[in-house]
Amino acid sequence: MDNPIKKFFSNVNPFKGGDGNSVVGIDIGSSSIKIVEIKKRGGKAVLETYGSISLGSYAGVDVGRVTNLPVDKIVEALKEVLKQSGVNTISSAFSIPVQSSLIFTVTLPSQIRESEVASVISTEARKYIPIPITEVSLDYFILPKKESSFEEANNIDTSLLPEKTEVLVVAIQNNAISKYRSIVSLCSLEASFFEIEIFSSIRSNFEHELSLVLLIDFGALSTKLSLVEFGMVKGYHTINRGGADISDSISKSLNIPFLKAEELKKEFGLFENSAEKNLADIIKVHVDYIFSETNNVLLGYEKRYDRIISKVIFTGGGSLLKGLKEVASNNFRAEIEIGHSFSKVGAPEFLSKVLETTGPEFAIAIGLALRKLQ
């Protein structure tokens, strides 16, 4: 009988690399597709090309709106952006969206044998997964134990307590995997792996942070929170509020078309706008909600593990909202940083400013390509 635990963590470990000379990372999001092709030259990753395409027109809706396209439309859009960007390789890596997966932590007794973990995880996962277990593929990773402080190590009562084993579990819907395999085949590509998007984002945004860091990915559909320590995901949460919701509120509140709302959001953000005085207030309602939910997640983690964050890294297209970093500085008692994913690859100097401002949007695609070349 086959082991029910499929070894996805050979694919999703943020620091496990592959081989190859040139690869294109493909991030199929809810409102756009983003691709990045990089090549290994002299032992370094070098940017070959990159590009993006909005999915709105393929769904018959405004640019920037969330879409749910069938495979044939996704293939059409992907072929177009690959052609426009001049991609020269069929070697590819695809991200799996978090809405097609579940990421959670299971606590097991420290006495459990390693040979028993797989079967226990398969049983425990049923408590977290709202669909039949046969419809998902599971994998897990045993998280490293936190080192004891001097006080804890010398506290007799604490040292006698049995230490628990924390296990990070990933479940991916089988139909999502089949869907992406179809896309790969219809686009005449070769995909060496699929990876849940947050792991790709971590790879492109993190350097060597050892303390607890919060990665906030501001997407069109939702906002994803990843608590990361020593390069490993220690906690994950999705907030069902994204950039498209903000634009939709602006559109309805100011009685303007969605596309105009998108333009105003990008042009002014949280800064004052003399023409539309209520714009910043409309946006701030959503930002405050996202940060409030984030603080609840952080508080819960702090109570459970007695750990606080040292840094917040912003990524995703929504992180480019003007004034967001300033508002965040008043909300979090931690260093605030905007991810600069393109810093991981070599590129012409004249592109540095453009790549710095677009880096957060391409974080997932870059992370995918980097894993293939590392």
C-alpha positions as CSV (number, residue, x, y, z in Angstrom):
1,M,0.0,0.0,0.0
2,D,1.3,3.5,-0.9
3,N,2.2,5.9,1.8
4,P,-0.7,8.4,2.0
5,I,1.7,11.2,2.7
6,K,3.0,12.5,-0.7
7,K,6.4,14.1,-0.4
8,F,5.5,17.6,-1.3
9,F,8.1,19.1,1.1
10,S,10.8,18.1,-1.3
11,N,9.0,20.8,-3.4
12,V,8.0,23.3,-0.8
13,N,11.0,23.7,1.5
14,P,11.9,27.3,0.9
15,F,15.7,26.5,0.9
16,K,15.7,23.3,-1.1
17,G,17.1,24.0,-4.6
18,G,17.1,22.3,-8.0
19,D,19.3,22.4,-11.1
20,G,19.1,23.7,-14.6
21,N,20.4,26.7,-16.5
22,S,17.3,28.7,-17.4
23,V,13.8,28.6,-16.0
24,V,10.6,30.6,-16.0
25,G,8.6,31.1,-12.7
26,I,4.9,31.3,-13.4
27,D,2.5,32.9,-10.8
28,I,-1.2,32.6,-11.9
29,G,-3.0,34.9,-9.6
30,S,-6.6,35.8,-9.2
31,S,-6.4,39.0,-11.3
32,S,-3.2,38.6,-13.3
33,I,-0.4,36.2,-14.4
34,K,3.2,37.2,-13.7
35,I,6.2,35.5,-15.1
36,V,10.0,35.8,-14.5
37,E,12.7,34.1,-16.5
38,I,16.1,33.9,-15.0
39,K,19.3,32.2,-16.1
40,K,22.4,31.0,-14.2
41,R,25.6,32.7,-15.4
42,G,28.8,32.3,-13.6
43,G,27.1,30.8,-10.6
44,K,24.7,33.7,-10.2
45,A,21.0,34.1,-11.1
46,V,20.5,36.7,-13.9
47,L,17.3,38.2,-15.0
48,E,16.4,37.4,-18.6
49,T,12.9,38.8,-18.9
50,Y,9.7,39.3,-17.0
51,G,6.1,40.3,-17.7
52,S,2.5,40.3,-16.5
53,I,-0.9,40.2,-18.1
54,S,-4.3,41.1,-16.6
55,L,-6.9,38.4,-16.6
56,G,-9.9,40.8,-16.5
57,S,-10.3,40.9,-20.3
58,Y,-10.3,37.1,-20.5
59,A,-13.1,37.0,-18.0
60,G,-15.1,39.9,-19.5
61,V,-14.6,42.0,-16.4
62,D,-12.6,45.2,-15.5
63,V,-8.8,45.0,-15.1
64,G,-8.0,44.4,-11.5
65,R,-11.1,42.5,-10.6
66,V,-10.8,38.9,-9.2
67,T,-11.4,36.2,-11.8
68,N,-12.1,32.5,-11.8
69,L,-11.2,31.4,-15.3
70,P,-11.5,27.9,-16.9
71,V,-8.3,26.2,-18.0
72,D,-8.6,27.2,-21.7
73,K,-8.7,30.9,-20.9
74,I,-5.8,30.7,-18.5
75,V,-3.8,28.9,-21.2
76,E,-4.7,31.6,-23.7
77,A,-3.5,34.3,-21.3
78,L,-0.3,32.5,-20.3
79,K,0.7,31.8,-23.9
80,E,0.2,35.5,-24.6
81,V,2.4,36.8,-21.8
82,L,5.1,34.3,-22.5
83,K,5.1,35.5,-26.1
84,Q,5.0,39.2,-25.2
85,S,7.9,38.7,-22.8
86,G,10.0,36.8,-25.2
87,V,10.5,33.8,-22.9
88,N,13.1,31.4,-24.4
89,T,12.7,28.3,-22.2
90,I,10.1,25.6,-21.7
91,S,11.6,24.8,-18.2
92,S,9.1,26.1,-15.8
93,A,7.8,26.1,-12.2
94,F,4.3,27.0,-11.1
95,S,2.8,28.3,-7.9
96,I,-0.3,26.7,-6.3
97,P,-2.6,29.4,-4.8
98,V,-3.4,29.1,-1.1
99,Q,-7.1,28.9,-1.8
100,S,-6.4,25.5,-3.3
101,S,-4.5,24.4,-0.2
102,L,-4.4,24.3,3.5
103,I,-1.5,25.0,5.8
104,F,-1.7,24.2,9.5
105,T,0.3,23.1,12.5
106,V,-0.3,19.9,14.4
107,T,1.1,19.3,17.9
108,L,2.2,15.7,18.6
109,P,3.5,14.1,21.8
110,S,7.3,14.2,22.0
111,Q,7.4,10.4,22.6
112,I,6.0,9.6,19.1
113,R,8.3,7.6,16.9
114,E,9.3,9.1,13.5
115,S,7.9,6.0,11.7
116,E,4.5,6.7,13.3
117,V,4.3,10.4,12.3
118,A,2.9,9.8,8.8
119,S,-0.1,7.7,9.9
120,V,-0.8,10.0,12.8
121,I,-0.7,13.1,10.6
122,S,-3.1,11.5,8.1
123,T,-5.6,10.9,10.9
124,E,-5.1,14.3,12.6
125,A,-5.5,16.2,9.3
126,R,-9.1,15.1,9.0
127,K,-9.9,17.5,11.8
128,Y,-8.7,20.4,9.8
129,I,-9.7,19.6,6.2
130,P,-13.4,20.3,5.3
131,I,-13.4,17.9,2.3
132,P,-12.8,14.1,2.1
133,I,-9.2,13.2,2.8
134,T,-9.1,11.3,-0.5
135,E,-9.5,14.6,-2.4
136,V,-6.2,16.1,-1.2
137,S,-2.5,15.2,-1.2
138,L,-0.8,15.6,2.2
139,D,2.8,16.3,3.3
140,Y,4.4,17.4,6.5
141,F,7.6,18.8,8.0
142,I,8.7,18.4,11.6
143,L,9.5,21.9,12.8
144,P,12.8,22.4,14.7
145,K,12.4,22.8,18.5
146,K,12.9,26.2,20.0
147,E,16.1,26.4,22.0
148,S,15.6,26.8,25.7
149,S,16.7,30.0,27.3
150,F,19.2,29.9,30.2
151,E,16.3,30.5,32.7
152,E,14.2,27.7,31.1
153,A,17.1,25.2,31.0
154,N,17.7,25.8,34.7
155,N,14.1,25.7,35.8
156,I,13.5,22.2,37.2
157,D,9.7,22.4,36.8
158,T,9.9,23.5,33.2
159,S,12.6,20.9,32.2
160,L,10.4,18.1,33.5
161,L,7.5,18.9,31.3
162,P,7.3,16.7,28.1
163,E,8.3,18.8,25.1
164,K,5.8,18.7,22.3
165,T,6.6,18.1,18.6
166,E,5.2,20.8,16.2
167,V,4.5,19.5,12.7
168,L,3.8,21.8,9.7
169,V,1.2,20.1,7.5
170,V,0.3,21.0,3.9
171,A,-2.8,19.7,2.1
172,I,-3.3,20.4,-1.7
173,Q,-6.5,19.7,-3.5
174,N,-5.9,16.9,-6.1
175,N,-8.1,18.7,-8.7
176,A,-5.8,21.8,-8.4
177,I,-2.8,19.7,-9.2
178,S,-4.6,18.1,-12.2
179,K,-5.6,21.6,-13.4
180,Y,-2.0,22.9,-13.3
181,R,-0.7,19.8,-15.1
182,S,-3.3,20.4,-17.8
183,I,-2.0,24.1,-18.2
184,V,1.6,22.9,-18.4
185,S,0.7,20.4,-21.1
186,L,-1.4,22.7,-23.2
187,C,1.3,25.4,-23.1
188,S,3.9,22.9,-24.2
189,L,6.0,23.6,-21.1
190,E,7.9,21.3,-18.7
191,A,7.2,21.9,-15.0
192,S,9.7,20.2,-12.7
193,F,7.6,21.1,-9.6
194,F,4.5,22.9,-8.3
195,E,4.9,25.0,-5.1
196,I,2.4,26.6,-2.7
197,E,2.8,30.4,-3.3
198,I,3.8,31.4,0.2
199,F,6.9,29.3,0.1
200,S,8.0,30.9,-3.1
201,S,7.4,34.3,-1.6
202,I,9.5,33.5,1.5
203,R,12.4,32.5,-0.7
204,S,12.4,35.7,-2.7
205,N,11.8,38.1,0.3
206,F,14.0,36.6,3.0
207,E,17.7,36.8,3.5
208,H,19.1,35.3,6.7
209,E,16.5,36.4,9.3
210,L,16.8,34.2,12.4
211,S,14.2,35.9,14.6
212,L,10.4,35.7,14.1
213,V,9.3,37.7,11.0
214,L,5.8,38.4,9.7
215,L,5.4,38.3,5.9
216,I,2.2,40.0,4.7
217,D,1.3,39.3,1.1
218,F,-1.3,41.8,-0.1
219,G,-3.1,40.2,-3.0
220,A,-6.2,41.2,-5.1
221,L,-8.4,38.5,-3.5
222,S,-7.0,38.2,0.0
223,T,-4.2,39.1,2.4
224,K,-1.9,36.2,3.4
225,L,0.0,36.2,6.7
226,S,3.0,34.0,7.2
227,L,5.0,33.8,10.5
228,V,8.5,32.7,9.7
229,E,11.4,31.8,11.9
230,F,14.7,30.3,10.9
231,G,13.3,30.2,7.3
232,M,10.4,27.9,8.3
233,V,6.7,28.8,8.4
234,K,5.6,28.6,12.0
235,G,2.1,30.0,11.4
236,Y,-0.2,30.9,8.5
237,H,-3.5,32.8,8.2
238,T,-5.6,34.2,5.4
239,I,-7.6,37.5,5.7
240,N,-10.5,37.5,3.2
241,R,-9.9,41.1,2.2
242,G,-7.7,42.3,-0.7
243,G,-6.9,45.0,-3.2
244,A,-10.0,44.3,-5.4
245,D,-12.2,44.9,-2.3
246,I,-10.6,48.3,-1.8
247,S,-11.2,49.4,-5.4
248,D,-14.7,48.1,-5.3
249,S,-15.5,50.2,-2.2
250,I,-14.0,53.3,-3.8
251,S,-16.1,52.7,-6.9
252,K,-19.3,52.3,-5.0
253,S,-18.7,55.1,-2.4
254,L,-17.6,57.7,-5.0
255,N,-20.0,56.4,-7.7
256,I,-17.2,56.0,-10.2
257,P,-16.2,53.1,-12.6
258,F,-14.0,50.4,-11.1
259,L,-11.1,51.2,-13.4
260,K,-11.2,54.8,-12.3
261,A,-11.2,53.6,-8.7
262,E,-8.1,51.5,-9.4
263,E,-6.4,54.5,-10.9
264,L,-7.1,56.7,-7.9
265,K,-6.1,54.0,-5.5
266,K,-2.7,53.6,-7.2
267,E,-2.1,57.3,-7.7
268,F,-2.9,58.6,-4.2
269,G,-3.3,55.6,-1.9
270,L,-3.6,56.7,1.8
271,F,-2.3,60.2,1.0
272,E,-4.7,63.2,0.8
273,N,-6.3,64.0,-2.5
274,S,-7.9,67.4,-3.0
275,A,-10.2,66.1,-5.7
276,E,-11.6,63.2,-3.8
277,K,-11.3,64.1,-0.1
278,N,-12.9,60.8,1.1
279,L,-10.6,58.5,-0.9
280,A,-8.0,58.0,1.9
281,D,-10.7,57.4,4.5
282,I,-12.3,54.7,2.3
283,I,-9.0,52.9,1.8
284,K,-8.1,53.2,5.5
285,V,-11.2,51.4,6.6
286,H,-9.9,48.3,4.8
287,V,-6.3,48.7,5.8
288,D,-7.4,49.1,9.5
289,Y,-9.5,45.9,9.2
290,I,-6.5,44.0,7.7
291,F,-4.1,45.3,10.4
292,S,-6.7,44.6,13.2
293,E,-7.0,41.0,12.0
294,T,-3.3,40.7,11.8
295,N,-2.8,41.9,15.4
296,N,-5.3,39.3,16.5
297,V,-3.2,36.6,14.8
298,L,0.0,38.0,16.4
299,L,-1.6,38.1,19.8
300,G,-2.8,34.5,19.6
301,Y,0.7,33.4,18.5
302,E,2.4,35.4,21.3
303,K,0.1,33.8,23.9
304,R,0.7,30.3,22.6
305,Y,4.4,30.4,22.0
306,D,5.6,33.5,24.0
307,R,7.2,34.9,20.8
308,I,6.9,38.4,19.3
309,I,7.8,39.5,15.8
310,S,11.0,41.6,15.1
311,K,10.2,42.6,11.6
312,V,7.3,42.9,9.1
313,I,7.9,42.4,5.4
314,F,5.3,43.6,2.9
315,T,5.0,41.8,-0.5
316,G,2.4,41.4,-3.2
317,G,0.9,44.1,-5.5
318,G,-1.1,45.7,-2.7
319,S,2.0,46.4,-0.7
320,L,2.8,49.2,-3.2
321,L,-0.2,51.3,-1.9
322,K,1.1,54.7,-1.1
323,G,1.2,55.5,2.7
324,L,0.8,51.9,3.7
325,K,4.2,51.6,5.3
326,E,3.6,54.8,7.3
327,V,0.3,53.5,8.7
328,A,1.9,50.2,9.4
329,S,4.7,51.9,11.4
330,N,2.1,53.2,13.8
331,N,0.4,49.8,14.1
332,F,3.3,47.4,14.6
333,R,6.0,47.6,17.1
334,A,8.5,46.2,14.7
335,E,10.7,47.2,11.7
336,I,8.7,47.6,8.5
337,E,10.2,46.6,5.2
338,I,9.0,46.4,1.6
339,G,10.2,43.3,-0.1
340,H,12.6,43.8,-3.0
341,S,12.6,40.4,-4.7
342,F,14.6,41.4,-7.8
343,S,17.6,42.1,-5.5
344,K,18.1,38.3,-5.6
345,V,18.9,38.4,-9.3
346,G,21.4,40.3,-11.4
347,A,19.9,42.9,-13.8
348,P,21.0,45.9,-15.8
349,E,21.6,49.0,-13.7
350,F,19.2,51.1,-15.7
351,L,16.4,48.8,-14.6
352,S,17.1,49.1,-10.9
353,K,14.5,51.7,-10.0
354,V,11.8,50.0,-12.0
355,L,12.6,46.6,-10.5
356,E,12.6,48.0,-7.0
357,T,9.1,49.4,-7.3
358,T,7.7,46.3,-9.1
359,G,9.5,43.7,-7.0
360,P,6.7,42.9,-4.6
361,E,4.3,42.0,-7.5
362,F,6.8,39.5,-8.9
363,A,7.9,37.9,-5.6
364,I,6.2,34.5,-6.1
365,A,7.4,34.2,-9.7
366,I,11.0,35.1,-8.7
367,G,10.9,32.7,-5.8
368,L,9.8,29.8,-8.0
369,A,12.5,30.5,-10.6
370,L,15.2,30.8,-7.8
371,R,14.4,27.4,-6.4
372,K,14.9,25.8,-9.7
373,L,18.4,27.4,-10.1
374,Q,19.7,27.3,-6.6
